[in-house]
Amino acid sequence: MIPVVLAGGSGTRFWPLSRQARPKQLLSLWDDDRSLIEATVHRLAESEQQRRVHIVCSDQMVEPTRRALAEPRQVEFICEPAPRNTAPAIAFATAVVEAQHGDEPIGFFPADHYIGDLSAFHRCVEFAAQRARGGAIMTLGIPPTRPETGYGYIETPSASADTTDQPRAYPVDQFVEKPDVDRAVEYLESGRFLWNSGMFLFQPSTLWAEFERQHPDMFTCIERIRDAVAEEGPQSDIAQAAFGDLEAISIDYAIMENARRVEVVPASFRWSDVGHWGALHEVMQTDENDNVVDADTILQDVSGCTIVSRNSSRLIAACGLEEIVIVDTEDALLVLPASRAQQVRDIVAELADLDRDDLL
């Protein structure tokens, strides 16, 4: 399996710590010694016996990402010509990897997720790669632990009830969009749904067959990209121009939802996409009052809060707070209820409208 890390996200929900030049994957959040992308590269390189890991990102993010890696020699960068969503990015990266390695299974992994129990993760990935050799598009699904409205779901026969340590594959009935609370409760109680982790494995030939069947116009551009990359490399003018003709669409919409053979392996490891400040409780140690604290603080009658300070010498003193997020940096302070942590991206959008480039 050839590991590929998708590192094109901006991580706006971790503002003010994350910025355009320092997106979420370059931060050290729950591990002071490693950035999120360094942790991702480390576990994938370890899984593949130190095989080089490919990272997909913009040209502008190559050097910042390289600086965030302890062993940059472990990686090879694939620069996507422009931001076009995950289907074009995955197609372009697949063409590059195929030119180097042939029709070997490729695994695509997000750059900024938390994975616990690495041995279980490696077992699931290796099993999925074996299934991918047989022509399946494989994904890893996460058994849900709560009625989560922030994740997409995968419906499959009774897979979430599978508690064995040995990986197993189930046919995917459908991919489901993020539900409302009532539907999320139904999904949890049914035992037929898994969270969509965004991790996929397949052979290049399998992906090309699906593009040709589902999106023949896109496949025409992809064929130009494949030929140009094979002959001249990913910086080929032809490949770059053809990429611009690809529709900006996610891999879920473009391929996964209507693919002929998609299978899911229920994860036997701990996972979180840690998508916002409130989610740090899932992966970081808390104090006796269930607070995540990474700051110089005085706390009185404070519980369930997330308090983080970076590049700021200020003491944070708080009293009588419950489930509040406080993030202090050298030039911005964020305060909001943990239940509204997703709305940080709305603050970032308003900063953009106000032309506050100094804070973006």
C-alpha positions in Angstrom: 0.0 0.0 0.0 1.3 3.4 -1.0 0.3 5.9 1.8 -0.9 9.4 0.7 -1.8 12.2 3.1 -4.3 14.8 2.1 -3.0 18.1 3.6 -5.0 20.8 1.8 -7.3 21.9 4.7 -7.1 25.3 6.2 -8.3 24.3 9.7 -10.3 27.5 10.2 -12.2 26.0 13.2 -8.9 26.2 15.2 -8.5 29.9 14.8 -6.9 32.0 16.4 -4.1 29.4 16.6 -4.5 28.2 13.1 -4.0 30.7 10.2 -3.7 30.5 6.5 0.1 30.1 6.7 -0.3 27.7 9.7 -3.3 25.4 9.2 -4.4 22.9 11.7 -2.2 20.0 10.5 0.9 22.0 11.3 -0.1 22.6 14.9 0.9 20.6 18.0 -2.3 20.2 19.9 -2.5 17.0 22.0 1.2 16.1 21.5 3.7 18.8 22.4 6.5 16.9 20.6 4.7 16.4 17.2 2.6 18.4 14.8 -0.5 16.6 13.7 0.9 15.9 10.2 4.1 14.6 11.8 2.1 12.1 13.8 0.2 11.1 10.7 3.4 10.6 8.6 5.0 8.7 11.5 2.2 6.1 11.9 1.9 5.6 8.1 5.7 5.2 7.6 5.8 2.8 10.5 2.9 0.8 9.0 4.7 0.5 5.6 8.1 -0.4 7.0 9.5 3.2 6.4 8.1 3.4 2.9 8.1 7.1 1.8 4.8 8.8 2.5 3.3 11.2 -0.2 1.8 14.5 1.0 -0.7 16.3 -1.2 -0.7 20.1 -0.6 -0.4 23.4 -2.3 3.0 24.6 -3.6 2.9 27.4 -1.0 2.5 24.9 1.9 5.4 22.6 1.0 8.1 24.4 3.0 5.9 25.1 6.1 4.9 21.4 6.0 8.5 20.3 5.6 9.5 22.3 8.7 6.7 20.7 10.7 8.2 17.2 10.0 10.9 15.7 12.2 12.0 13.4 9.3 11.2 15.3 6.0 13.2 12.7 4.1 10.4 10.2 4.8 8.0 12.2 2.6 7.5 13.1 -1.1 5.3 16.1 -1.9 2.6 16.2 -4.6 1.6 19.8 -5.3 -2.0 20.0 -6.4 -2.1 22.7 -9.1 -5.1 24.5 -7.5 -7.7 23.9 -4.8 -10.4 21.8 -6.5 -11.8 19.7 -3.7 -10.9 16.1 -2.9 -11.9 14.3 -6.1 -9.5 16.2 -8.4 -6.8 16.1 -5.7 -7.1 12.4 -5.3 -7.2 11.8 -9.0 -4.0 13.9 -9.6 -2.2 12.2 -6.7 -3.2 8.8 -8.0 -1.8 9.6 -11.4 1.5 10.6 -9.8 1.7 7.5 -7.6 0.7 5.2 -10.4 3.5 6.6 -12.6 6.0 5.6 -9.9 4.6 2.4 -8.5 2.1 1.0 -11.1 -1.2 -0.5 -10.1 -0.4 -0.8 -6.4 -3.1 -0.1 -3.8 -3.0 3.5 -2.6 -4.3 4.6 0.8 -5.5 8.2 1.3 -5.5 9.6 4.8 -6.4 13.0 6.4 -3.5 14.9 7.8 -5.0 16.0 11.1 -6.9 13.2 12.8 -6.2 11.4 16.1 -5.6 7.7 16.0 -5.2 5.6 19.1 -3.9 2.0 19.3 -1.6 2.0 16.3 -1.3 -1.8 16.1 -5.0 -2.0 15.6 -4.9 0.8 13.0 -2.1 -1.0 11.1 -4.1 -4.3 11.1 -7.2 -2.5 9.7 -5.1 -0.7 7.0 -3.3 -3.9 5.9 -6.5 -5.9 5.7 -8.2 -3.1 3.7 -5.2 -3.0 1.3 -5.5 -6.7 0.7 -9.2 -6.3 -0.1 -8.3 -3.4 -2.4 -6.1 -5.7 -4.5 -9.3 -7.6 -5.3 -10.9 -4.6 -6.9 -12.8 -3.1 -4.0 -12.8 0.5 -3.0 -12.2 0.3 0.7 -12.9 2.7 3.5 -12.5 2.6 7.3 -15.6 3.3 9.3 -15.7 4.3 13.0 -18.3 2.6 15.3 -20.3 5.5 16.7 -20.3 6.2 20.4 -22.9 9.1 20.4 -25.5 10.6 18.1 -23.0 12.9 16.4 -24.3 15.5 13.9 -20.9 16.7 12.7 -19.9 13.5 10.8 -21.1 11.8 7.7 -22.2 8.2 8.1 -21.8 4.9 6.2 -24.7 2.5 6.3 -23.8 -1.2 6.2 -25.3 -4.4 7.6 -24.8 -4.6 11.4 -21.2 -3.5 11.2 -21.2 -1.3 14.2 -22.0 -4.3 16.3 -18.8 -6.0 15.3 -16.6 -6.1 18.4 -14.0 -8.5 17.2 -10.3 -7.5 17.1 -9.8 -9.1 13.7 -10.6 -6.8 10.8 -13.7 -7.7 8.7 -15.1 -6.1 5.6 -18.8 -5.2 5.0 -20.6 -4.0 1.8 -21.5 -0.4 1.9 -25.2 0.3 1.4 -24.9 4.0 1.2 -23.0 7.1 2.3 -25.2 9.5 4.3 -24.8 13.2 4.9 -24.4 14.8 8.3 -27.8 14.1 10.0 -29.9 16.2 12.5 -30.0 15.0 16.1 -33.1 12.8 15.8 -31.7 11.0 12.8 -28.3 10.6 14.4 -30.0 8.9 17.4 -31.8 6.5 15.0 -28.4 5.7 13.3 -26.8 5.0 16.6 -29.6 2.7 17.8 -29.9 0.8 14.6 -26.4 -0.7 14.7 -26.2 -0.3 10.9 -24.2 2.9 10.7 -20.5 3.9 11.1 -18.9 7.3 11.0 -17.2 8.2 7.8 -13.5 8.6 8.7 -12.4 9.9 5.3 -9.8 7.2 4.8 -9.9 5.3 1.5 -7.9 2.6 -0.2 -8.0 1.4 -3.8 -6.0 0.4 -6.8 -5.5 3.1 -9.5 -7.2 0.9 -12.1 -10.3 0.7 -9.8 -10.6 4.4 -9.4 -10.1 5.0 -13.2 -12.9 2.5 -14.0 -15.3 4.4 -11.7 -14.4 7.8 -13.1 -14.9 6.5 -16.6 -18.3 5.0 -15.7 -19.6 7.8 -13.6 -17.9 10.9 -15.0 -16.7 10.4 -18.5 -16.0 14.1 -19.1 -13.7 14.2 -16.0 -12.1 11.0 -17.1 -11.1 12.5 -20.4 -9.2 15.2 -18.5 -7.8 12.6 -16.1 -6.4 10.6 -19.1 -4.6 13.7 -20.3 -3.2 14.1 -16.8 -2.1 10.5 -16.5 -0.3 10.5 -19.9 1.4 13.8 -19.2 2.5 12.8 -15.7 3.9 9.5 -16.9 5.9 11.2 -19.7 7.0 14.5 -18.1 6.1 14.4 -14.4 3.5 16.2 -12.3 4.8 19.6 -13.3 3.9 19.1 -16.9 2.1 22.0 -18.4 -0.4 19.7 -20.0 -1.2 18.0 -16.6 -1.5 21.4 -14.9 -3.8 22.7 -17.6 -6.0 19.6 -17.6 -6.3 19.7 -13.8 -7.9 23.1 -14.2 -10.7 21.5 -16.3 -11.7 19.1 -13.6 -14.9 19.7 -11.8 -14.5 20.8 -8.2 -16.3 18.0 -6.3 -15.6 15.8 -3.3 -14.6 12.2 -3.7 -17.7 11.1 -1.8 -20.1 12.8 -4.3 -18.0 12.0 -7.4 -17.2 8.3 -6.8 -18.0 6.7 -3.5 -21.8 7.2 -3.3 -22.4 5.3 -6.6 -19.4 3.1 -7.0 -20.1 -0.5 -7.9 -18.1 -2.1 -5.1 -17.4 -0.3 -1.9 -16.5 -2.1 1.3 -16.0 -0.7 4.8 -13.7 -2.1 7.6 -15.1 -1.1 11.1 -12.2 0.4 13.1 -11.0 -1.4 16.2 -8.9 1.7 17.2 -9.8 5.0 18.8 -10.4 7.8 16.4 -11.4 11.5 16.3 -11.2 14.1 13.6 -10.8 16.7 16.4 -12.7 19.1 14.2 -13.0 22.0 16.7 -11.7 23.3 20.0 -14.4 21.5 22.0 -13.3 18.2 20.6 -9.9 18.4 22.5 -11.7 16.7 25.4 -11.7 13.5 23.3 -7.9 13.3 23.0 -6.3 15.3 25.8 -6.0 14.7 29.5 -8.4 16.6 31.7 -8.1 17.9 35.2 -10.3 16.9 38.1 -13.1 19.2 36.9 -13.0 17.9 33.3 -11.1 20.9 32.0 -8.6 20.7 29.2 -5.9 23.2 30.3 -2.8 24.2 28.4 -2.1 27.6 29.8 -1.1 29.5 33.0 -4.4 29.7 34.8 -6.2 30.4 38.1 -9.6 28.5 37.9 -12.3 28.7 40.5 -15.6 26.8 40.0 -14.7 26.0 36.4 -15.7 22.8 34.7 -15.8 21.2 31.3 -13.8 24.1 29.7 -11.0 24.2 27.2 -8.4 26.8 28.0 -5.3 27.1 25.7 -2.6 29.8 25.5 0.1 30.0 22.9 2.7 32.7 22.4 1.1 34.7 25.1 2.5 35.5 28.6 -0.9 36.4 30.1 -2.4 34.6 33.1 -5.9 33.4 32.4 -8.1 33.7 35.5 -11.7 32.4 35.3 -14.5 31.8 37.8 -17.9 30.2 37.6 -17.7 28.9 34.0 -19.0 25.7 32.5 -18.2 24.3 29.0 -16.5 27.4 27.7 -13.6 27.6 25.2 -10.9 30.2 25.8 -7.9 30.4 23.4 -5.4 33.2 23.9 -2.6 34.0 21.4 -0.3 36.9 20.9 -2.8 38.9 18.8 -6.3 37.5 19.3 -8.4 36.1 22.1 -11.3 33.6 21.4 -14.1 33.0 23.9 -17.3 31.0 23.1 -19.4 28.2 24.5 -18.1 24.7 23.6 -21.4 23.9 22.1 -20.8 26.6 19.4 -17.2 25.7 18.7 -18.0 24.9 15.1 -18.9 28.6 14.6 -15.3 29.7 14.8 -15.2 29.4 11.0 -18.0 32.0 10.9 -15.7 34.3 12.8 -12.9 33.7 10.3 -15.3 34.4 7.4 -16.2 37.7 9.0 -12.5 38.6 9.4 -12.1 38.0 5.7 -15.1 40.2 4.9 -13.5 42.9 7.1 -10.1 42.5 5.2 -8.4 41.6 8.5 -5.6 39.8 6.7 -3.4 40.4 9.7 -5.5 37.9 11.6 -6.1 35.3 8.9 
